[in-house]
Every structure is written in structure tokens, then in C-alpha cells.
């Protein structure tokens, strides 16, 4: 999280936090039908009110039918960080410096079936920009992905597509009104394969010719340059499609290491331009990041025509990838550099005073709380991967000295207590 935060701030983003609870109407209808089913709803207070028992029982019957009822629930846990961000911008736009660049690192909740890489509660790290249509911002977000995963030592593919191209695909099939089911079917390609996608399109009432056209689109391959040529040939004459392809070309000029993936759809309904997805190269765990441009998301909250673009990092999945690749540094969980042994009341008071002097200079250390056997205190230091042990016994206290043991090298030396700060600074 600190690595991601450092990159966010390197690119000029400011932190923001929003409440865990949102009004249900803020969230519903923003994530597609499948997304709405995964929203954790919160029961209203006072459901045990005897005067309302009959009314509440009827409300529960509606809930069981898949409908919502404000007698039962008016609030929900946030599903992602983008919709709360849009609500915040709409409510506070007059106070913000625009373009407004914010990052947010908080948990979100989804009523999903827990499995590998999929959780009911997980952290997202989002960076969003509100108030600009400049594609420089879109390119910078792609570069931020590359920078973060370079720092984390994870080999990734940062993939991009454009919703305008997907809209053009629906238009070319004379099915502009079916953009959502088309994108939802394409979004499942990795999971279910092309034949099942074709079955989904058939269920959406597309004919064989339209499905064949979409299949041609999905099989465009080659290098980035070859994919651009293939898409231009397929969508020739479609103004929306040419605009989307042009936006991708612009981003590639500034961020040449991203990969065009025309099968990338992302199921969320609010995207309007470039869309991103990040996958680890050596681990099959789905996406570990994603996002896109949404040029009227704040319009849902009464503030139209405010362009926005953002990306998200799935922290829990990134952790899983790093764990599987075994690339966490060995010292990652080491917060303490120095352990002062506790060898008696007078000795521990002297150790405590010396420890505070080190802490005041930013050197992390702790004092073993109990006067325990040396073996137990050494075992504690080893389990916590503490680099140094400082031992002040009765003899050392009389001489105002201490023993410093380098736990890794298994070497020790005696120095004055006053020389501790100089020792660790060096």
C-alpha cells in the first residue's frame, strides 16, 4: 500500500476517504444487473418495532422476490470507490481545485461467493482525475500502473481498449440498444470461451450475421500496430469507432508499453472512453487492476458534464500474486530493529532510557516486557527477525556499558551506553 501511495503522490494525487456506508440509491443501477446483486444492503434501524411488524413482514416478502423496499433497507456498504468519489465531487465541486486528482485506499464489500482471488471484503487503491478530457491524464494512469508493478517486482501486462470502439461494434451490428448485453458477454470471454460468448449473444437476440461480425472483432490479433489496422478495416466509416481508435493511438504514443486488447470490455456501465485492465504474467488470478474513463458519472448526482478517469489496484489480489511468486522481501514484516533485553528492574529502567533516546532519533526498538530467561528473549528476537539485541546486565550497568549482538552475523561487542546512538547511526 505504501508503494502504491508513493506513486500516487509522485503523480500529484491527494488522499481522500469516504464513508463505508452509502445511500442504497447512490449505488444501485451503476454496476449492471449482476453488480447490483452483489451490493451488501444494511437493515434499517427499528425493524423490531411491534407497531410496524405487519408492514415489515410484507416488505420482507418483496425482498424475497428480488425487489427492494425502503421499509427494510435504505443504505448499503460501498461496492467500489468510484461511485462514492463521483458523489463527493458532485457535492463539493465548487470547493475543489480542478482538475481534482485524488487517491483513496479503503475497503469495499461485495456479497460474492468467497474463493481464491475473490473476497467479500477487500481493499482497493484508486486514483481518479475529475474535470479534464485531456488524454494525457489517461496515459499517466497507464504509466502509474507500470511504475507501481515495477516497484513491486511483478511482471504484468497493462491492457487497454476503448468503450467507443465497443459502441461502434454494437452500431455496426445495428444493435446500438444492445451495447450492455454485448459488452457483458465479451467481458466473460476469458472465463467461458468464444463458443459460450456466442451463446450469450444469441440469448441477447443477436442474429448469426451479427454474432459472426463480433467474432471477427474478437479475433483481431498481432502487434499493437497490427491490431490498430485490423480495427480500422473492420470499423471503417464508423465515426465513433475511429474516435476510439484515435484515442488509443494517442495513449500509446505516451505509454508505448501498454497492450491493446480489443476483447477487454469491463462490465461496468459507466465507462465512456479508454478502459484498463492489469494481469500478472506468471499467475492465473484474474485482473489485479482496472479502470477507465467516465465522462458523465457526476451527472448521476446532479452535476452533469464533468469528465473523469480513474484506475484501481486490487490490493488483496496483488498480495496473493506476490505470495505465490514468493517475492516479498524477507525483512518485510520486521518493524523492530533493536531489542533491549530485560534483566531486572534497575537494568530494564536503564535499557528503557537508552531505548527512548534511539526512538527519538527514528530507530525502531522495543524492550522485552518481562524479566525472563535470556533464551526466551533471544527466541523472541529471532521469531520477529530483529537485527540487533542490546543486553544491559548488572555488571554492564555498573560500568555504564552494554553488549550489542548482531543477530544475523552472530557477533557481539561491548560499547558504552552513551555510544549506542552513534553505533546505530553508523
Secondary structure in CASP SS format (residue, H / E / C, confidence):
PFRMAT SS
TARGET T0000
AUTHOR 0000-0000-0000
METHOD secondary structure of the structure
MODEL  1
X C 1.00
X H 1.00
X H 1.00
X H 1.00
X H 1.00
X H 1.00
X H 1.00
X H 1.00
X H 1.00
X H 1.00
X C 1.00
X C 1.00
X C 1.00
X E 1.00
X E 1.00
X C 1.00
X C 1.00
X C 1.00
X C 1.00
X C 1.00
X E 1.00
X E 1.00
X E 1.00
X H 1.00
X H 1.00
X H 1.00
X H 1.00
X C 1.00
X C 1.00
X C 1.00
X C 1.00
X H 1.00
X H 1.00
X H 1.00
X H 1.00
X H 1.00
X H 1.00
X C 1.00
X C 1.00
X C 1.00
X E 1.00
X E 1.00
X C 1.00
X C 1.00
X C 1.00
X C 1.00
X C 1.00
X C 1.00
X C 1.00
X H 1.00
X H 1.00
X H 1.00
X H 1.00
X H 1.00
X H 1.00
X H 1.00
X H 1.00
X H 1.00
X H 1.00
X H 1.00
X H 1.00
X H 1.00
X H 1.00
X H 1.00
X C 1.00
X C 1.00
X C 1.00
X C 1.00
X C 1.00
X C 1.00
X C 1.00
X C 1.00
X C 1.00
X C 1.00
X E 1.00
X E 1.00
X E 1.00
X C 1.00
X C 1.00
X C 1.00
X C 1.00
X H 1.00
X H 1.00
X H 1.00
X H 1.00
X H 1.00
X H 1.00
X H 1.00
X H 1.00
X H 1.00
X H 1.00
X H 1.00
X H 1.00
X H 1.00
X H 1.00
X C 1.00
X C 1.00
X C 1.00
X C 1.00
X E 1.00
X E 1.00
X E 1.00
X E 1.00
X E 1.00
X E 1.00
X E 1.00
X E 1.00
X E 1.00
X E 1.00
X C 1.00
X C 1.00
X C 1.00
X C 1.00
X C 1.00
X E 1.00
X C 1.00
X C 1.00
X E 1.00
X C 1.00
X C 1.00
X E 1.00
X E 1.00
X E 1.00
X E 1.00
X E 1.00
X E 1.00
X E 1.00
X E 1.00
X E 1.00
X E 1.00
X C 1.00
X C 1.00
X C 1.00
X C 1.00
X H 1.00
X H 1.00
X H 1.00
X H 1.00
X H 1.00
X H 1.00
X H 1.00
X H 1.00
X H 1.00
X H 1.00
X H 1.00
X H 1.00
X H 1.00
X H 1.00
X H 1.00
X H 1.00
X H 1.00
X C 1.00
X C 1.00
X C 1.00
X C 1.00
X E 1.00
X E 1.00
X E 1.00
X E 1.00
X E 1.00
X E 1.00
X E 1.00
X H 1.00
X H 1.00
X H 1.00
X H 1.00
X H 1.00
X H 1.00
X H 1.00
X H 1.00
X H 1.00
X H 1.00
X C 1.00
X C 1.00
X C 1.00
X H 1.00
X H 1.00
X H 1.00
X H 1.00
X H 1.00
X H 1.00
X H 1.00
X H 1.00
X H 1.00
X H 1.00
X H 1.00
X H 1.00
X C 1.00
X H 1.00
X H 1.00
X H 1.00
X H 1.00
X H 1.00
X H 1.00
X H 1.00
X H 1.00
X H 1.00
X H 1.00
X H 1.00
X H 1.00
X H 1.00
X H 1.00
X H 1.00
X C 1.00
X C 1.00
X C 1.00
X C 1.00
X H 1.00
X H 1.00
X H 1.00
X H 1.00
X H 1.00
X H 1.00
X H 1.00
X H 1.00
X H 1.00
X H 1.00
X H 1.00
X C 1.00
X C 1.00
X C 1.00
X C 1.00
X C 1.00
X H 1.00
X H 1.00
X H 1.00
X H 1.00
X H 1.00
X H 1.00
X H 1.00
X H 1.00
X H 1.00
X H 1.00
X H 1.00
X C 1.00
X C 1.00
X C 1.00
X C 1.00
X H 1.00
X H 1.00
X H 1.00
X H 1.00
X H 1.00
X H 1.00
X H 1.00
X H 1.00
X H 1.00
X H 1.00
X H 1.00
X H 1.00
X H 1.00
X H 1.00
X H 1.00
X H 1.00
X C 1.00
X C 1.00
X C 1.00
X C 1.00
X E 1.00
X E 1.00
X C 1.00
X C 1.00
X C 1.00
X C 1.00
X C 1.00
X C 1.00
X C 1.00
X C 1.00
X C 1.00
X C 1.00
X C 1.00
X C 1.00
X C 1.00
X E 1.00
X E 1.00
X E 1.00
X E 1.00
X E 1.00
X E 1.00
X E 1.00
X C 1.00
X C 1.00
X C 1.00
X C 1.00
X C 1.00
X C 1.00
X E 1.00
X E 1.00
X E 1.00
X E 1.00
X E 1.00
X E 1.00
X E 1.00
X C 1.00
X C 1.00
X C 1.00
X H 1.00
X H 1.00
X H 1.00
X H 1.00
X H 1.00
X C 1.00
X C 1.00
X C 1.00
X C 1.00
X C 1.00
X C 1.00
X E 1.00
X E 1.00
X E 1.00
X E 1.00
X E 1.00
X E 1.00
X E 1.00
X H 1.00
X H 1.00
X H 1.00
X H 1.00
X H 1.00
X H 1.00
X H 1.00
X H 1.00
X H 1.00
X H 1.00
X H 1.00
X C 1.00
X C 1.00
X C 1.00
X C 1.00
X C 1.00
X C 1.00
X C 1.00
X C 1.00
X C 1.00
X C 1.00
X C 1.00
X C 1.00
X E 1.00
X E 1.00
X E 1.00
X C 1.00
X C 1.00
X C 1.00
X C 1.00
X H 1.00
X H 1.00
X H 1.00
X H 1.00
X H 1.00
X H 1.00
X H 1.00
X H 1.00
X H 1.00
X H 1.00
X H 1.00
X H 1.00
X H 1.00
X H 1.00
X H 1.00
X H 1.00
X C 1.00
X C 1.00
X C 1.00
X C 1.00
X E 1.00
X E 1.00
X E 1.00
X C 1.00
X C 1.00
X C 1.00
X C 1.00
X C 1.00
X C 1.00
X H 1.00
X H 1.00
X H 1.00
X H 1.00
X H 1.00
X H 1.00
X H 1.00
X H 1.00
X H 1.00
X H 1.00
X C 1.00
X C 1.00
X C 1.00
X C 1.00
X E 1.00
X E 1.00
X E 1.00
X E 1.00
X C 1.00
X C 1.00
X H 1.00
X H 1.00
X H 1.00
X H 1.00
X H 1.00
X H 1.00
X C 1.00
X E 1.00
X E 1.00
X E 1.00
X E 1.00
X E 1.00
X E 1.00
X C 1.00
X C 1.00
X C 1.00
X C 1.00
X E 1.00
X E 1.00
X E 1.00
X E 1.00
X E 1.00
X E 1.00
X H 1.00
X H 1.00
X H 1.00
X H 1.00
X H 1.00
X H 1.00
X H 1.00
X H 1.00
X H 1.00
X C 1.00
END
